């Protein structure tokens, strides 16, 4: 019989096994003497593990306890203020399960590109491995499968905007810039045409003016307040609304973004209706509306039946990450009648002659503008991107979630002040309104030192990168918004910036101590509170109460270097840098000649026919 190790119920004598057959009574065990407890090997292992766990908990409490406690407390108040707990739990579950490729990254550049879920990739490649797709410019079985899939996705895109093919057409492009280039090339510019655009537009929208100028049209760059004044200063005119698309009068184009990609400011979609009603009719002819929805769509719903823009440009990768290099020009069918395409290619015509000047355009409107073979596998994969947004709760849920993270982070950062009372951050946008209809999920700001001077955005960018944060710095390809918020005059742009910068996010970040760009943090539908909290902690730890960034002080947790003793909390924990290189962001100092003013160029860098988008 196996020996029992642990005590059993019964008398003290019965608690131990008998060693022999002796019938003599055992001596009584004194009541004050406890029997020894003998542990098995595995029981000892369990005990050691428990002790180690307790020790680790105590270590974490004393080393990271303050930050962990702050995170828990802050998240509780965040949820109470902003969130439906079920909505938040759904998004957090997706972020935890579907982003293994994040590893230690804290991704905060959703305006640059959305992120893809693991299940998107798996579903797409499962479909590719089971389905034979071929070039749709044929009638083979694989070609017909491709043609059917593309037709299905066109309908899906239109349903996403609450319209159908009787009202709009989806023209697939390489992205929003590709869509804008098509529009600029084919819009019927004439000497009497006018191109009006909001000053806070992306470079790709500004670039359309080169096509307008090449055909003797004019352009106007206006601030939002000027557009509002124009739209409300006079009663609606019937000129624009009543003019038929084929009328002989000049055609005009008005362009604005649903959301500024630099600041996150949202502009009224009601402008579309006012322009259609003739409120912008400054000249005879028809005014058409271009809506740049690239930065707007990833975190907001768009109902084209309610606000029927004539042309909408978009990039799918900005919405859900995969596939990349794919966008669309969504065109109102009535507006499509005015577009004048010149170049034809494979797939755009039904027949052409090699010798005579003759070709017959394809009967399908979209086919006329989709030069060459489409990226059909990428298009087929779009269904899984839209499914990912639906699984997160849909665009209304995403809109609330993204705004809540931005608004919470803004409140925290805007309240930070150096010990001398100097604010740490200066913001660019409508954040102080706390209104999701006026501000999207972008935080754009610069950081101030204790003495009131600026930290260079290049310094912030490199330090953020070394700590695992993915952000955007510079002007975000939006000079109108960037230079306007920063107070940079056009003389400076021509004399200094144009000759000394090689991109909008290079290391030339100051001129005479003044920033020529800023820091952009943008949240998306898979951002979590932990991501926002860790970035706020990062800014607080490394920039508050500092005049200089020196490598030997980055690890300083004394009151002088880090008065709260807070270490950036990340989910998951990110590696801390060993050394931090300091970028050269000292333009304007005696030791730097990078930003020395250069003579103005003799002529514009771009010819009038050059479309630019960088």
N, C-alpha and C positions, 0 to 999 in steps of 0.2 A: 504494500500500500504506500502510495506516495505521501511523503511528509508534507503536512500543512504548514505554511509559513505564517499567514496572518491569523490572529486570534479569531475564535468562533464563540458563539453564544454558549453559555453554560457556566458551571462552577469553575473557580480558578484552577482546580485540578484537571478539569476537562479541557482547558485551553491549550494544553500541550500534549503531544503524542506520548504514549507509554513506550518506554525503551525495552521492557522485558516482561516476564510473566509473574513477577513477584506479587504475592498477595498481601504483603505487609502494607499497611496504610502509609501514604506519603506524608511527609511532614507538612504541616500547614505553612502557606506562604504568608509572610508578614503583610498586613494590609497596607503599610506605608511604602513597601518596596514594589516598584513597577517592573513588570517583566520587560526584558530587552526586545526591541522591534528589529527584526531582521528584514532587510530589503533585497529584492531580487535585482539582477543587473539592469533590467529594463526600467524598473521603478527608479533606480538611481539616475538613469539617463533622463527620465521625465523630470525629476527633481532639479537636476542641473539645468535643464532647458527652462524651467520656470524661473529659477534664480537669474539666468541670463536675460530672460525677457523683462523681468523686473528691473534689472540693472540698466538695460537698454532704454526702458521707459523713463527711468530717472535721469539718464544722460540726456535724452531728447527733451525732457521737461526743462532741464537747466540750461541747455544749449539753444534749442529752438522753441522752447515753450512759449515765449512771449509772442513770437510771430504766429505760431500755430493757434494760440488763443485769439489773437487779433483776427486771423483768417476766419475762425469759427464764428466769432462775434460779428464780424463784418458781413459774412455771408447770410447770417440770420436776419440782419437788418435789411440787406439787399433783397432777399426773398420777400420779406414782409412789405417792402415798399413797391416792388416792381412786378413780382412774378406769380403766376399760377404754378403751384408746385408740380403738378402733373406735366405741364408743358416743359418746365425746366428739367425734370427728371428724364423725359424722353430725349431731350437734346443732349444731356450729359451722358446718357447711356450710349447714344450714337458716337459721341466724341471718345468715350472710353473704349468702345469696341471696334470702331471703324477707322481709326487713325494710327495704326501701328507704325506707319512710315514717319510719323512725327518724332518718334523716339524722345529726345530731350528738348525738342523745339517748342518755343512759344511763338506761334505764327500770328502775326498781327498786321498782315498786308493783304487783306481780302479785297481791297479796291484794286490792287495790282493783279491779283488772280484769286479765284476761289480755290477750295481744296476738294479733292476727290475722296470718297469713301472707299474702303477696301471692297465692299460688296458691289460698288459700281464696276470696278475693274473685273472682279470675278464674274459678274453677270454678263458683262460685255464679251469677255473672252470665252465664256461658256457658249454664248450665242454664236460667236465666230467659229468655234470648234465644231459646232453641230450644223451650221448653215453654210452653203456654198453661195457666196456673193460674187457677181461678175460685173463688168462694166455695163452700165445701164444703156449705153448707146448701141443696143442690139436687141434681138428678140429671143435670144437663147434662154433656156430655163433659169440659169443663174442670173442673167440680166433682168429677167422679169421679177425675180425675187428682190433684187436690188431696187428696181423701179417701184415696186410695191412698198418696200420699207421706207424709201425716201418720201413717197406720197403720204404715208402714215405719219411720218415725223413732221411734214409741213402742216398737216391738220392739227397735230399735237401742239405745235408752236402757236398756231392761230387760236386754238381753244384756250391756251394759257393766257391770251390777251382778250378773251371773251368775244372773239369775232370768228368769221369763217371765210372760206375762199370766195364767196360772193362779194365780200367787202375788201379783202386784203390779199396780197400775194407775198410769199416768203421767197426771197432770193438769197441763197446761201453764198457766203463770202468767207474770206480768211479771217475775218474779225470785224470789229466796229470800224476800224480805219479802212479796211477794204470796202466796206459798205459806203463810207463817206466818199471814197475816191470814185466809185461808180456814179454816185449822185452828182458829184462835181463835174465829172466828164460828160454826163448825158443831160444835165439840166439845160433848158433852152435859153441860155444867156444871150441878151442882145444889148445894143447901145442904151436902151431905156431901162434895162433891168437893174434891180437893186438887191444887194445881199446885205441883210441886217442880221447881226448876231450879238448875243450877250457877250460882254467883254470876258466874263469868267468861263470861257469855253476851252476845251482841250485843243492842243495844237492841230489835231486832225480836222477839227471843225474850222479852225482859222485857215487851214490850208486850202479850203475850197475857194477862198477869195482869189487865189491865183488863176483858177479857171474863169472866174467872173471877170477879172481884169483883162485876161487875154482876149475876151470878146467884147471889150469896151463897156462892160457894166461897171457900176460903182458899188462901194461897200461902206457900211457904217458899223462901228463898234460902240455899243451902248452899255451903260450901267443899268442895273435892275430898276433903279428909281426912274431913269429916263424912259425905260420901256413902259413902266407902270403909268407914267405921265402921258405917254403917247396913246396908250390903250384906253385911258379913261378921260382924256381931255376933250374928246369930240364924240358925238353920237355915232353909233355904228353906221357904216356906209354899205349900200347894197352893191357897190362896184365889185368888190372882191368876191363876194358870195355868189353873185349872179353871173359872173363871167364864166363862160364855158371853157373847158380845158383846151379846146382847139381854137379859141378866139385869137384874133390877130394882135391883140394888145400884148405888151411886154409881160413876162412872168418874173415874179420876185420871190425871194426865199428868205424866211425868217428862221433862225436856228438858236436853240437854247438847250441846256442840259436839264434833265429831270433832277439830277443831283450833281453838284460840283465835285469833280474828282479830287480837287485840292483841299477844300475846306469841309465838304460834306453838306454845304448849304443846299436846301431843296428850293426849287422854284415852282411857282404856281402852274399846274397843268391847265388851269383855266385860261392861261394865255392862248392856248390852242384855239379855244372856242371864240375868244375875243378877236383873234386874227381872222378866223373864218367868217366872223360876223362883219368884217370890214373895218374894225376899229384901228387897224394899222395902215389903212389905205392912204398912204401919203402921195402916191402917184397912181395914174390910171393903170389898169391891168389886174392881174390875179396874184394874190399873196399866198404862198404855200408855206407849210410849217414842217421843219425838221426837228425832231426830238432826239437828242443824244441820250439814250437810255442805258449806256454801258455801265455807268457807276450806280445807276438807280435800281436796276432790275435785281441785283443779287439780294437785296433786303427790303423790297417793296413790291406790292402788286401794281400792275398796270392794266387798266380797263380801256381798251381802244374804242369800245362802243360809247363809253362815256366821254372820252377825250380823244377824238379821232384825228390824231396827227397824220399828216400826209406821208411822211417818211420817218421811220424809226430805225436807228442803228443799234446793234447789240453785239456782245461777245459771249458765247456760251461758257467759255472757260472761266469768265469772271463770276458766273452764277454758281457753277458746281465743279470747277476744276478740270474735269475730263469730259470730252476730248479737248485738247488744246488746238489753237490755230483754226478755230471755226467760229463764224459769226453769221449775221444775217442783216440784210436790208429788208425790212418789212414795209411794203408799199401799199398805200390805198389805191385800189384799182382805178379810180377816177384820176388820181395824180399820175399813175403810170403812163397814161396816154400822152403826156407832154414830153416824156424822156426821149432823147434823140441819140440812139446808139450808132456809132460809126463802125467800129471794128467788129468783124465777125470771125468765128472760129468753129472748130469742131463742136457740134452739139447745139450751136446757136441758130443754125440755118437748116432748112430742109433740103435745099439744093443751091448750087452756085456754079458759075462757069469760070473756067480757067482763062479763056481768051476774052470773052465779052464782059463788060462791066455789068454783071447781073448776079444777084443772090436773093433768095427768098427766106425771110426770117421764120423761125420756128413759130408754130401757132400758139404754143404755151408761153405766156409772158415771162415766167421765171427763166425759161430755157434761153431766152434771148440774151440774158445778162450773165448767165453762168458759163463762162468761157472754159472750154475743155471739159475733161472728165471730173466729176465731183469726187470729193473724198468720202466715198459711200460708207466705208466702215466707221468713220468718225460720226457721220450723220446717223447711222443705225444705232450708235452707242448713246445718242442723246436721250433716248427714252429712259435710260437708267439714271441720268442726271436729274431729269424732272421727277422721277420716282423718288429720288433721294430727298428733294425739297418737300415733296408731299409727305414722306415718312417723318420728317422733322416737325410736321404740323401744319404746313402750308405757309403762304407768304404773310398772312396776318400775324401768325405766331412768330415767324422769323423777324418781322418788322419790330414787334414789341421786344423781342429778346435782344436784338442787335442794339436798339436804341437804349435799352436799360443798361447794358454794359458800358456803352459810351457815356451815358449820363452819370452813372456812378463814378467812373474814372475821372470825368471832368470835375465833379464835385470835390473829389479827394485832391486832385492836383491843383485845382484853383484855390483851395484853402491853404496850401503850403506856402509858408513864408520863412525866409531866413531869420536868424535870431535878431537881426537888426530891423525887421519889419518889411524888408524888401521882398516882393512876390517872387516866387521861383519860376512861374510860367506866365507866358503871354500867349493868348489863344487867338486863332483866326477862324471865325465862323459865327454861327447863331447859337452856340452852346448855352449861353446864359438864358435863352428863352425857354429851355427845357420842353421843347415842343417837337414831337416826332414828325409833324407836318412841315417844319421849317428847318430841321437839322437831321441828317442821317448819321450813320455809325462811324464817322471819322472824327478823330481828334487831331487837329493840326496846331502846332505850337512851337515856340522857341523857349529855351531855358536861360534864365538870367543868373549871373553870379551875385554874391553878396554885395559887391560894389556897384551893381546895376549894369555891368557890361554883359555881353552875350557869350554863352558857350557856343562854339561852332557846331553846326549840325553834323559835320563830318566827325567831330569828336564823339558826339552822342551816338552816331551810327556805328562807329567801330567798337565803342565800349558795349553797346547793346548786342552787337553781333558776337563779341567775345563771351557774352553771358547768355547766349542762346536765344535772343529775341530777334524776330524777323520783322523789320519795319522798313519804311521808305523815307528817304530824306531828299531834299532839294526842292525843286519847283513842281514836281509831279507832272511835267509837260503841260502846265497850265500857266503861261506867263501873265495873262490878264489878272487872274486871281492872286498869284504869288506876288507879283510886283505891286499890285494894288494894296494888298494887306501890309506889305513891308515898306511901302512908301518909296519904291525905287523909281526914279524918273527915267524917261526914255533916253535922255542924253547919256546917262550912266550905262544903260543897256547897250547902246551903240558904241560908246567910247571904250568901255572896259569889259563888259561881260562877253560881248560877241567875239572879242579877239582873244580872250584868256580862258574861256571855259570850253571843255570838250564834250560835256553832257550836263544834264540838269541835276545830276547827283554826284558830281566829282568832288574832289577835296578842296576846290576853291569855294569857300563858304562865307568869306568876309571881304568887304571892301571898306577900308578905313574904320574898322570896328563895327560895321553894320552888317547884319546877315543878309545874304542874297538867296536864301532858301530857308527851309524849316524842317521840322520833324512831323511825319504823318504816321499815325497809328489808326488802322481801320479794322473794325470787328466784323465777323461774319456769323453765319448761322451755326457753325460748329465751334465758335469761341465759347469758353466757359468763364465762370466767375473767377476761377483760380488763375486763368490767364490774365484777366484784367488786374487782379489783386497783385500778382507777381510783378507786373510791369510798374504799377504804382509804387510798390516796395522798392523796385530797382531804382526808379527816379529819386525816391526819398533817400535811399541809402547812399547813392553815389554822387548826388548833385546838391542836396540841401546843405546849407551852411558851408559852402565851399567857394573859393575864388579861383582855385587852380585844380587841375586833375593831374596828380602825380602818382606814378606806379606804386611807390612805397606807401602811399596812404590809402590805396584802394581796399586793403584788408584791415584797415584801422577800425576798431569797434569802440574806441574810447569816446568820451563825451565830446571831445573836440572834433573828431572825424565823423562820428555817427551817434548823435545824442540819444537816439532811441535804442541803439544796440540791435536794430532790426536787420536781419539778413533776408535777401529776396527769397520769398517762398515761391516755389514753382511746382507744378504738377505735370509730369514727374520732376524730381529734383534735377537741376541742371549742374553740370560741372562748373566749378569756379575757375576763373582764369589764373594762370600762374604769372604771366606778365601781360601788361596792357600797352601796346604801342600807342604813342601819342601822335595823332595826325598833325600835319602842318596846316593849321587853320589860322594863320597869323597874317592874312592879307592886310596890307595897309601899314604894317610895322616897318621899322627901318631895315630889319633883317630880310624883308621879303620884297622881291621885285615881280612876283607872279602877277599881281593885279595892277601893275603900273598902267595908267591910262594910255590907250592907244589912239591914234588919230582915227576919226570916223571913216568908215569905208567910202570909197568913191561912188559905189553903187550898191544896191541891195545884193546880198549874197545869193538870193534866189531870183531866177528869171520869173516873169509873170506866169509862165506856163508850168512852173514847178509846184507840184502838190507836196507839202511837207507834213510830217506826222510825228517826228522823233519825240 
